């Protein structure tokens, strides 16, 4: 009854931006107009280093050579450069930033100051984090500023958590205490920050998901997202590439989780995403699944990724492919990068040469691409509303 996805985590929210979508529709194919359509949403990776070494990390290729004690290879965006970029993004009409990416964003030394600046500039912020390397001051700043905080938790017990996240069992208990404090501070000050947890379904944690749902419900976080694994094409680890989410144990889990949702706490089991995963996985189909759209339409216009080195990327899936790198904020302003021929050439490449069937399964832009494709290629009966 309460498994509804009110945050549209398993769907998309582009429907709430009709003006920007309308501008895109009227500009399609005209670079002089297209270059002035700036993103609605940015994902910013302020630092490449992470305190955990999750064995399922999609971006393991970034930090695989770094150890817990060696940070010599760590890259991070200079504070002045990032502050200047935030000022510009506000002017350009960028509405939201998620701080996540290659490393653990909470380790970025001046993240609180950046969040304060975003709030001042009326840019919505959010944080995807393992929520371990934080203290009370940072927690208070995050809760005060962010629209939502999504906390990655690999299991509902300390032993499995430590194994999967490449850390110690101590971190599991520290995490729970940090969440408790965040909720206490939020409730005491009546902040509206949504605080949720997220777990990726793996064979090693399938029996621990119920434990995590029980913990999350007792803590009274806003939600627990249960999602499938998605193989990044650059990831060194291919152990989970062909997980069979059609196994009945996953359907039984879906049923068992329903009893933990209530009016205050929701379990968001990403059923639609799992269906797409199963449809895409060639192990369970005689033919490859063909996407319902012919090209990626969202990435070149509505979203961008800023790496810890300052690169402005059109797609984090093709992280090391220069055809998807528009420029670097250490060298040019965001507007200059966004309006340059390098991005126009990338858009042309996506339109003419990129085979979307080779893109990452369950790309977060999948639903948006389908929506935009149908707008651009309407069915002949659309007037019969």
N, C-alpha and C positions, 0 to 999 in steps of 0.2 A: 504493500500500500504506500509506503513512504520511500520507495526507491527512485522517485522522480529526480531528474537531473535539472534542478531549478537554476543552476549556474551555467547550463548548456555546455558543460565540459565535454560531453560526447556529441556535441553538435557544433554550431558556430554562432557568432554574434554580429556578423557583417550586416545582417538585416536591419540592425539599429543605426546604420550609417548610410541612409539612402542618398543623401546629398553627395557624398564622396563617390558612391557607386555610380550615381547619375553622371558625375563628371567623367568618370572612367568610361562609361558607355558612350558618351558623346565624343570622347577623345580617341577611341580605339583606332590605331593605325596612323594617327597623326602625331609625330614626335613633338612638334612644337607645343601641342597641348599635353601630351602624355608626360613630358619631362617636368611639368608643374604639378603633377599629382603626387604629393608626398605621402609617406606611410601614415597609417592610423596608429600602428603599434610597432614597437621596437623590442627586440630581445638584446640585452647588453650583457656581455661577459666581462666584468671589470678586472678579473684576475684568473690566471690559468691554474693556479695551485689548489689542490683539495686535500683536506685532512683525512679523507677516507680513500680507500682503493676498492671500490665496489667491483665485484667480479663480473657484473652485468653492465658496467658503464658503457654507454653508447659512444662516448668520446675518449675511450681508453687510449686511443692513438695520440692524444694530445699530451697526456701526463704519464705515459707508461714508463718513461725513463727517469721520472722524478721519484725520489724516495721520501720517507717521512722526515728525514733530517736534511736533505739537500734541496734547496730551493733556487739553486743557481740558474736553472732554466725557466724559472717562473717569469711570466710576463704579466704586466698589468697596465691599465690605462692611466696615464699621468692625470693627477687630480685636476690641474688647471685645464688640461685639454678636455676632460670629461665635463667639467663645470661650464666651460665655454660652449660645448656641444649642447648641453641641456638648455642653456639660454637660447641657442639658435633653434633647437627643436620646438621650443614653446612658440616662437615666432612663426615657424613653418606649419603649425597646427597639428603636430604629433600629439596624440591624446594619451598614450600610455606607454610605459616601459616595464618589462619584466627583467629583473636582475637574476641571471642564472648563468648558463653557459658551460664553458670548459672546466671551470673549477668551482669552488665553494664561494659564492659571492659574499657571504658574511665575513670572509677573511680579508676582504678589501678594506684597508685601514680607515678610509674616510667615507665609507658607505653611508653612515648616518648623516654626514654633511650633504652628500649628494641627494639623499632622500628629502632632507629639509628643503633643499633648493628646488627639487621637483614639485614639492607641495606648494611652495611659494609661487612657482610658475604655473600652477594649476595643471600639472601633468600627473595623471594617475600612475601609481607605482605598485609593483608586486614583487614577491620574492619567492623563488624556489630554492630550498635549502635543506641540508641535513640537520640544521638547527642545533648542532653540538658546540661549535666554537663561538659561543655568544655569552655575554654577561648580562646582568640586569639592565644596565644602562642602554646597551645595544638593543635588547629585547624591547624596552620601552620605546625607543626611537622607531623601531620597525613597526610596532603595533600602532603607534600614533600616526605614522605616515602612510603605511601601505593599505591598499584596498583589500589585498588578500596575501596570506602567507601559506604556501603549500610545502609541507614538510615530508621529505622522502624517508620512508621507513621500510626496510626490507623484510621485516618479520615482526611477529608479536611476542617473541621470546628472545632473551638476551643472547643465547648461544647461537641461534640461527642468524640473528641480526649481525653479530660480530663476524661470523663466517662470510656472509654475503656482502657486507659493507667493508670488509677488509680493515677491521678495527678491533677494539677490545669490548668485552661485555660491559665494562664500566660505562662506556659511552651510551649504551641503551638506557641505563638508569638516569644518567645525566640528561639525556634527551627528554625523558618523561618529566623530570623536574623543571626543565626549561619551558616545556609546553604548559605545565601547571602555572608557572609564574606568568607566562604570556596571557593566559586566559584570566587569571586573577586581575592583572593590570588592565586588560581590556574591559572586563566587566565593571571594575571599580570606577573607571573613567568613562564608561559608556561609549567607547570607541566602536566604530562599525567594521573594523578589519575582520574579514572572514579568515579563520584559522582552520586549516584542513590538513589531513595526512594523505599520503599516497603510497601505494604498494604496487610493485610490478609482479605479476603472477609468474612464478617459476616452480619447477618441480620440487626444489628444496624447501620452499616456503608455503606450499599449498595447504599443509596441515596447520600452519601458523596464522593464516589469514583470519580465522574466526577469533583467535586470541587477540589479534590486533583490533578487530572490530569491537570486541568486548572492552578493551582498554580505551579505545577512542570514544565509545559511547559513555563510559564511566567518566572520562575526563570532560565530556561534553564539548569536544571540538565541533566545528560546524559540519564537517563531512569527512568521510574516508573514500578516496577514489581507489578502485581496484581495476587495474588496466593490464593489457597484455604486453609482453616484451616486443620490441621492434628493433630489428637488426639494422645497425648503421652500416652502410657499405664500406666505410673505412675502418670499422672496428676490427681489432686483432682477434677478439674472442668470438668464435662462431659456434660455441657450445649450445646456445639456445636458439639458433637460427630456425630450426624446424620443430618448435614445440607444437604438440598436437592439442590445440584448445578445443577440439571436438570430443575429446575424451569426456565421458559422462561425469567424471569427478568435478569438472568445472561447472557443469550445469547444476549438480548437487550443491556445490558451493554457492552458486547464485541463489538457490532456494533457501539455503541455511542462513545467508546473510540478511535476508529480508526482515527477520525478526528483531534485528538490532537497530533498524531505522525507526525513528519516532519524530515527533514534531520539532524537537531541538537538534537532532543529529540524523544525518542522512548517509547511507551507504550508496555511493554512485558506482555501480558495477558497469563498466563500459561495454555493454552488450553489443551495441552497434559496431564499435571498433573491433571487437572480437569476431563478429560476423565477417567484417571486411578482411581481417587477418586470415580467417579460414578460407575465404574465397580466393585470396591472393596466393595462398601457399600451394605450390604445384604438387606437393606430396599428396594432396587430398583431391586433386582434380586432374582429369585427363588432359586438359588444355589450360594454358595460362589465362588468368583472369584479365580481361580487357577493361581498363578504366572507362568510366562513363563520360569522360571528357578527353579531348585530343591534345591539349596542351596546358601547361601551368599558367594560370592567369592571376593568381593572388600574389605570388612572390615578387614579381617585378613592380608592383604598384602599392600594395597595402601593408607590407611587412618588410622588415630588414633586420639583419643580425650584425651586431658590432662585436668583433672579436676582442680578446684581451690585448692583442697587439695593435688594435685600432682599425683593422680592416673593416670596411663596409661591404657586407656580403649579401648577395641576393638569395642565397639558400645555404643553410647549414648542412644540408645533405651532401653538397658538393664542396666541402670545406676547403680542400686543397686545389680546387680547379679555378684557375685564374679567370676563366670565362664568367664566373659568378662573383668576382671581386670587382667592385666599382671604383675603389680608391681607399684612402686611409685618412682618418680624421686628424692624424698627427701632421699631415701635409697640406690638406685642403679643408675648407668648410664643408659641412654636410650638403648644403645646397649645391655647391660647385660639383661635388662628387655625384650627386643624384641627377644633375642635369647634363653631365658630360657625355660625350660620345661613347665612352666605355660602357656605360649602362645601356645606351641605345643598342649597341652591338650585342650585349648580353640578352636583351629582350628579343632581338631578331634571332639569335641562336636558339632561345627557348621556343620561339614560334615555329622555326623551320627545321631544327635538327634534334632537339631534345626528345627522346622517347620516354614519355612519362611512365610507361610500364617498367622502366628501369629505376624509377624513383623509390624512395624508402617506403616500405609497407606502412600503412597507417600514418602517413604524413599528417601533421596537425592541420594542414591546409586542404586536406582532401575534400571535406564537406564544402568549404568555401569555393574551391575550384569547380565543384559540381554546380553550385548555386550560380556562379558567374557564367559558366558555360551555358546553362539553361537560359540565362538572361540574354546572352549574346546569340544563342541559337534556339529561339523559342519554338515550341510545338505549334502546329498550324491551328490548333483549337484553343489557344490561350485566352481568347476573348470570351469564351463561355465560362465565366467565373463561377 
